[in-house]
């Protein structure tokens, strides 16, 4: 039976929930402090690299795979959604060559990197055909789709879930507020993880070939190059700084980020001049001690706590939220 669902949050998780709930015939209202176009660092979704690489350690693998299934559908049917295919290479310096990779059988053309071909200090490497999405495409696309379905958007800073209940008179509430869940859900386990990256223009530099592959290094440091081909550039990163609330770029981080990227890629970005290239990006990943919370309590469904993996989990979480709304799974997971 269709219900009126009010969603707190218009980041990728909130919009994904709105997309699947409205698709199922529910009336949906989205209430948020920020919508696409707001350049505030108070929310994470516009600033994400949004590489859809499965994560080996964060669990909820069924939600990761469910989300990837929908992204593959968008890749094939909705090019304006911003989903693109590319080769993804992952490196680790904290696990052996024999480490199990749970998603190995789910990724096309999965190949383990020979030990002799690994960058210095790396103990495990592999590559596969994967996906990426551009926030500058999918966020406005989702918003347009939702408006066309009659979803109502209200821009307002919420003080509590009761505030959302009073504002919308909805039957059920969804808390997809990211960092806002610290207040809206009274959850002290929620905290921000500061990230800082650089966007480097490759198209006008004659280096568009660099946009065909994403490379990540995890373990003792977090380093990556993630293409945004429709924007003509690539994101170089990064840092992971829990509970650091500084919104302004730290210029002193730029040389170290570039040094690590060049070490990882064997000097593919040694042409970057930090005085001329690189637009700084600062964002705050909405993390939670204990990880993802996706559960229902009374008339509230909570969906937050994925840190920097919001795009990877978004549609899988949205499917679980829809099941919780419709009573198809147990209220507590």
C-alpha positions in Angstrom: 0.0 0.0 0.0 1.5 3.4 -1.0 2.6 5.6 1.9 3.9 9.1 2.4 7.7 8.8 3.1 9.7 11.8 4.2 13.5 11.6 3.7 16.0 13.7 5.7 19.0 14.3 3.4 19.6 14.9 -0.3 23.0 13.4 -0.8 23.4 10.3 -2.9 21.9 8.0 -0.2 18.8 10.2 0.3 18.2 10.6 -3.5 18.7 6.9 -4.1 16.1 6.1 -1.4 13.7 8.6 -3.0 14.3 7.1 -6.4 13.4 3.5 -5.4 10.6 4.5 -3.0 8.9 6.7 -5.6 9.5 4.0 -8.3 7.5 1.7 -5.9 4.6 4.1 -5.9 5.1 5.8 -2.6 4.6 9.6 -2.2 8.0 11.0 -1.3 9.2 14.3 0.3 12.9 15.1 0.6 13.9 17.7 3.2 17.6 18.8 3.4 19.8 21.7 4.2 21.8 21.3 1.0 20.7 20.4 -2.5 22.8 19.9 -5.7 24.3 23.2 -6.6 25.2 24.2 -3.1 29.0 24.4 -2.8 29.1 23.9 0.9 31.6 21.5 2.4 28.9 20.7 5.0 27.8 17.8 2.8 29.9 15.1 1.1 28.2 14.0 -2.1 29.2 16.8 -4.5 32.9 16.4 -3.7 33.3 12.6 -3.9 35.5 10.8 -6.3 32.6 8.3 -6.6 34.6 5.3 -7.8 32.4 2.3 -7.6 35.1 -0.1 -6.5 33.8 -2.8 -4.1 35.4 -2.6 -0.6 37.1 -5.7 0.8 36.5 -5.0 4.5 33.4 -3.0 5.2 30.8 -5.8 5.0 27.2 -5.6 3.7 28.5 -7.2 0.5 25.0 -7.9 -0.7 24.3 -4.2 -0.6 27.4 -3.4 -2.6 26.5 -5.9 -5.3 22.8 -4.7 -5.4 24.0 -1.1 -5.9 26.4 -2.1 -8.6 23.6 -4.0 -10.4 21.6 -0.8 -10.7 24.6 1.2 -11.8 25.2 -1.3 -14.6 21.6 -0.8 -15.6 22.1 3.0 -15.7 25.3 2.5 -17.7 23.5 0.6 -20.4 20.3 2.6 -20.6 20.8 6.2 -19.2 24.1 7.7 -20.4 23.2 11.1 -19.0 23.3 9.5 -15.5 27.1 9.9 -15.5 27.9 6.2 -15.0 30.9 5.1 -17.0 33.1 2.0 -17.3 36.8 1.9 -16.8 39.7 -0.2 -15.7 40.3 -0.2 -11.9 43.6 -1.2 -10.3 43.9 -1.7 -6.6 47.1 -1.9 -4.6 47.6 -2.8 -0.9 50.7 -2.8 1.3 49.0 -4.5 4.3 47.9 -7.9 3.0 49.6 -10.8 1.3 49.5 -11.8 -2.4 47.3 -14.8 -1.3 44.7 -12.6 0.4 41.1 -13.4 -0.4 39.2 -10.9 -2.5 35.5 -11.5 -2.0 34.4 -9.7 -5.2 36.9 -11.5 -7.4 34.2 -13.6 -9.1 31.9 -10.7 -9.5 34.2 -8.4 -11.5 34.8 -8.9 -15.2 38.4 -9.5 -16.4 39.8 -9.7 -12.9 43.6 -10.1 -13.0 46.1 -10.3 -10.2 49.2 -8.2 -10.8 52.4 -10.1 -10.9 54.7 -9.5 -7.9 57.4 -8.3 -10.3 55.1 -5.6 -11.6 54.0 -4.1 -8.2 55.0 -0.6 -7.2 57.6 -0.3 -4.4 56.2 -1.4 -1.1 53.1 -3.0 -2.5 52.3 -6.6 -1.5 49.1 -7.2 -3.4 47.6 -5.8 -6.6 44.8 -6.6 -9.0 42.7 -5.0 -11.7 39.3 -5.4 -13.2 36.7 -3.8 -15.4 34.6 -1.5 -13.1 32.4 1.5 -12.9 32.6 5.2 -11.9 30.0 7.9 -11.6 30.3 11.6 -11.8 28.5 13.4 -9.0 28.0 16.4 -11.3 25.9 14.2 -13.6 24.1 11.8 -11.4 22.9 14.2 -8.6 21.1 16.6 -11.0 19.9 13.6 -13.1 18.3 12.0 -10.0 16.9 15.3 -8.9 15.2 15.8 -12.3 13.8 12.3 -12.4 12.4 12.7 -8.9 10.8 16.1 -9.7 9.2 14.5 -12.8 7.7 11.8 -10.5 6.2 14.4 -8.3 8.7 14.2 -5.4 8.6 17.3 -3.3 11.9 19.0 -2.2 12.0 21.3 0.8 15.2 23.1 1.7 15.4 23.4 5.4 17.8 22.7 8.3 16.2 20.0 10.5 16.7 20.0 14.2 15.3 16.5 14.8 13.3 13.7 13.2 10.3 15.0 15.1 10.9 18.3 13.2 10.7 16.3 9.9 7.6 14.5 11.2 5.8 17.8 12.0 6.9 19.5 8.8 5.7 16.8 6.4 3.0 14.8 8.3 4.5 11.7 6.6 3.6 8.1 7.5 7.3 7.0 7.7 10.6 8.8 8.0 14.0 7.9 6.5 17.1 9.3 8.1 19.7 9.6 5.3 21.3 12.7 6.8 25.0 11.6 6.8 26.9 13.7 9.3 23.6 15.2 10.4 22.6 11.9 12.0 24.8 12.8 14.9 22.0 15.2 15.9 19.0 13.8 14.2 19.5 10.3 15.5 21.3 11.4 18.7 24.1 9.1 17.6 27.5 10.0 19.1 29.2 7.3 17.0 28.8 9.6 13.9 31.9 11.6 13.0 33.4 13.4 10.0 36.5 12.3 8.2 38.2 15.1 6.3 39.4 14.5 2.8 41.4 16.7 0.6 42.1 16.1 -3.1 43.1 18.0 -6.2 41.3 18.1 -9.5 43.7 18.2 -12.4 42.7 19.2 -15.9 43.9 16.5 -18.4 42.0 17.4 -21.5 43.5 20.8 -22.1 46.9 19.4 -21.1 46.8 16.9 -23.9 46.8 13.9 -21.5 43.2 12.5 -22.0 44.7 9.0 -22.1 45.1 9.3 -18.3 41.3 9.2 -17.9 40.9 5.6 -18.9 42.0 4.0 -15.6 41.5 4.5 -11.9 44.3 3.5 -9.5 44.0 3.2 -5.7 46.6 2.4 -3.0 45.3 1.4 0.5 47.0 0.3 3.7 49.7 2.5 5.3 48.4 5.4 3.2 45.4 6.3 1.1 46.4 7.4 -2.4 44.4 7.4 -5.6 43.8 8.9 -9.1 40.1 8.8 -10.1 39.1 10.1 -13.5 36.1 12.5 -14.1 36.2 12.1 -17.8 33.1 14.1 -18.5 34.7 17.0 -16.6 38.0 16.5 -18.6 40.1 15.9 -15.5 41.2 13.5 -12.8 41.1 13.6 -9.0 44.4 13.1 -7.2 44.3 12.2 -3.5 44.3 12.0 -0.8 44.1 12.2 2.9 41.9 10.7 5.6 41.7 12.9 8.7 39.1 11.8 11.3 37.5 14.6 13.3 39.5 17.3 11.5 36.9 20.1 10.9 39.1 22.5 8.8 37.1 23.5 5.7 39.9 25.3 4.0 42.5 23.5 1.8 45.8 22.7 3.5 48.3 23.7 0.8 51.1 21.8 2.5 49.4 18.5 1.7 49.6 19.0 -2.1 53.3 18.0 -2.6 52.9 14.9 -0.6 49.7 13.9 -2.4 51.4 14.4 -5.8 54.6 12.5 -4.6 52.5 9.5 -3.6 50.5 9.5 -6.8 53.6 9.6 -8.9 55.1 6.7 -6.8 52.0 4.7 -7.3 51.7 5.4 -11.1 55.4 5.3 -11.9 55.6 9.0 -12.6 52.5 9.5 -14.8 51.8 12.8 -13.2 55.3 14.2 -13.0 54.1 16.9 -15.5 51.8 18.5 -12.9 53.1 21.9 -11.7 51.4 22.6 -8.3 51.7 26.4 -9.0 49.7 26.0 -12.2 47.7 22.8 -12.0 45.3 21.4 -9.4 42.1 22.8 -7.9 41.8 21.9 -4.3 38.7 20.0 -3.0 37.8 19.5 0.6 35.0 17.3 1.8 33.9 15.5 4.9 33.0 11.8 4.7 30.1 10.9 7.0 31.6 8.0 9.0 30.3 6.0 12.0 32.0 3.9 14.6 30.5 0.4 13.9 29.9 1.3 10.3 26.7 1.4 8.3 23.4 1.7 10.2 20.4 0.5 8.1 17.5 -0.4 10.4 14.0 0.5 11.3 12.8 1.7 14.7 9.1 2.6 14.9 8.3 4.9 12.1 11.9 5.9 11.4 14.3 4.0 9.0 17.9 4.9 9.5 20.4 4.8 6.6 23.7 6.4 7.3 27.3 5.7 8.4 29.1 4.5 5.2 31.9 7.1 5.3 33.4 7.7 1.9 31.5 4.8 0.3 28.2 6.5 -0.2 28.1 6.1 -3.9 29.1 2.4 -3.7 26.4 1.6 -1.2 23.6 4.0 -2.2 21.2 2.0 -4.2 21.8 -1.2 -2.2 21.0 0.7 1.0 18.0 2.2 -0.8 16.7 -1.3 -1.6 17.1 -2.3 2.0 15.3 0.9 3.1 12.4 0.1 0.7 12.2 -3.4 2.2 12.1 -2.0 5.7 9.5 0.6 4.7 7.3 -2.1 3.2 7.9 -4.6 6.0 9.7 -7.2 4.0 12.6 -7.6 6.3 13.0 -7.5 10.1 13.1 -4.1 11.7 16.5 -4.7 13.3 19.5 -6.0 11.2 
